[in-house]
């Protein structure tokens, strides 16, 4: 069983690049092209807001317990799976990079940086009563505006920005406000290059040269943004991609070893087991076994 890639449905959002759906619709629909409770990879960003119920949501092979008032953040290209066993109620906000680019053009909004590479990062935020109520109000206002025949995209952006800024303030590990515009651009360029070349280049000095900066400067930017050095970011990103490749493609260890530049499969197996305490084969079986 391979993990499906799930794209954003532009038609359903009326090309607004943002859609809000009821969580309950995921266990009431029969027309979905994938099982939402099985691991799947998304090409968009997602906020999962829990109003009632509890369970465990998987993000990049880590389990996060949720309850009423929980907010779970999923970045694009992450692998995740819903837990709908208790029939929880809530909202799922889906939005694209194009939506974020448009918002950034029109107003202030925190940058989405790759903090998920830091193992100390959690996509889970448990809201207190006051912020839970405020978040719920903003989500409801966005939903109402989207449904209007004369819906105003700018108003949707302002409401979304208000929600994003509120949540940003509540997540101390996500505070990257100290990054200058130049530093933010360097980080974005580094992450884009890393996504393209990590399979065969894992030298932080090479990446620093590519973005016309020094290793020391790149390290400083990475540590402020994620708490990791540039090399640690590369290693963390590589490990996540190994996990995703094992599941998404269901490829054998020998092929993965070749793709990531290991001399032979045994070296890859040793590296992977040291990082995860599982062999690649054990990891594949754990996340590709259908639920009963």
Buried (B, 14 or more C-beta within 10 A) or exposed (E): EEBBEBEBEEEEBEEBBBBBBEBBEBBEEEEEEEBBBBBBBBEBBBBBBBBBBBBEBBBBBBEBEBEBBBBBBBBBBBBBBBBBEEEBBBBBBBBBBBBBEBBBEEBEBBBBBBBBBBEEBBBBBBBEEEBBEBBBEBBEBBBEBBEEEEEEBEBBBBBBBBBBEBBBEBBEEBEBEEBEEEBBEBBBBBBEBBEEBBBEBBEBEEBBEBBEBEBEBBBBBBBBBBBBBBBBBBBBBBBBBBBBBBBBEEBBBBBBBBBBBBEEBEEBBEBBBEBBEBBBEEBBEEBBEEEE
